[in-house]
Amino acid sequence: MAADGAVARHLQHQLPGPQVGRDVSRPPAIPLRLTNTAPGKPIKPGTELRILAVGDSITYGFLSDQNGGDGNGYRLRVRQYLSKDKVVYAGTETSPTGNMTDGYFAAWNGKTIQYIADHVGPSLEQRPNIILLHAGTNDMNPNSAISTEGHDPVAASERLGSLIDKMTTACPDAVVLVAMIIGTCNAEQSPQTKVFQSLVPKVVAPRVQAGKHVLAVDFSTFGLGNLRDCIHPTNQGYQLVGYYWYDFIAQIPQDWITAPVGKDPKREESSSWRLRANASRLGVLGLSFVLMHA
């Protein structure tokens, strides 16, 4: 698709120069679509971006350590694109495979929107001012061992709305970017995924009308050739996901972004990091078992 071609040029460091004349003071159209923002655009000078990445294995970065990958999923790439801004990652979860010094997030391999909603609370207490939400992939899985609340896209969209409300209640100053999730080449999962994608802007719209700083962002143009197993991105695909998120962040109205509330998250000592990393590794192994035996 054209969007993927533009991002491919970006990954080769050949994107066109920064856009000019775009008004970022007004709420943009829903959903946000890729605009080919050049890397390094200052988002809001002098304001820290405390970013919380929320979701499932795609947010976690599952398989991003394979074939020479860095294990950081898309998160390191987002930081690199935001080179003119101070970025602090919020979240309580970590990955044993990544090499970021602050590789925190709130994502769980193989889990649904409801599970995420039930476990994201401690991360929201860190008061991010930007939340990147990509959730619903597992809700669309026809395997009931994974889609534990069922794989009906309408019901899943209602759960997504409840999760968004939890976020805006806990972090009323944050901007929540809600993904129209990446598609799939799995023939049994693709139909309901497409319906779910189409419902996300409808979930977001009334919340925007109510004054919430929530925006739907369109990942439906993400080419399926960037997936290694019809679900998870390839290493280059994860870099592409990072560019999408960066481009969407660059479209947030500047007056929506305010300084994060409170101090940056206090991080534990390295021994505690290792314990969490081991627990995360067990989660990866468990998901691998489910995928192999689905």
Number of C-alpha atoms within 10 A of each C-alpha: 8 10 16 17 11 16 23 18 13 18 14 8 11 12 16 13 10 11 11 7 5 8 11 15 12 13 17 13 11 17 21 22 18 21 15 21 24 19 22 16 18 14 23 19 12 11 15 19 24 23 25 27 24 26 28 25 23 26 25 29 26 25 23 25 17 12 9 8 16 18 23 27 31 27 28 21 19 22 19 16 20 21 15 16 19 16 17 18 22 29 27 21 19 25 27 20 21 21 12 14 8 16 22 23 24 25 29 26 21 25 21 28 26 19 16 20 18 11 14 22 16 11 20 24 16 24 26 32 25 27 25 22 25 23 27 29 29 26 30 26 23 18 17 14 13 21 22 17 18 18 24 17 22 14 14 25 24 15 20 24 18 16 20 22 16 17 23 20 13 16 21 16 20 28 25 27 26 26 24 26 24 25 24 23 15 13 9 13 21 17 15 20 27 18 15 25 23 17 17 27 21 15 20 25 17 12 17 15 10 8 8 21 22 27 26 25 29 25 23 18 16 23 20 18 14 20 20 13 14 17 19 22 27 24 25 17 22 28 23 24 25 21 27 26 22 26 24 23 23 21 21 25 18 17 11 18 19 16 15 20 15 10 8 15 17 8 11 8 8 9 9 11 16 14 12 17 18 15 15 20 16 13 16 21 12 14 19 15 11 14 12 8 7 11
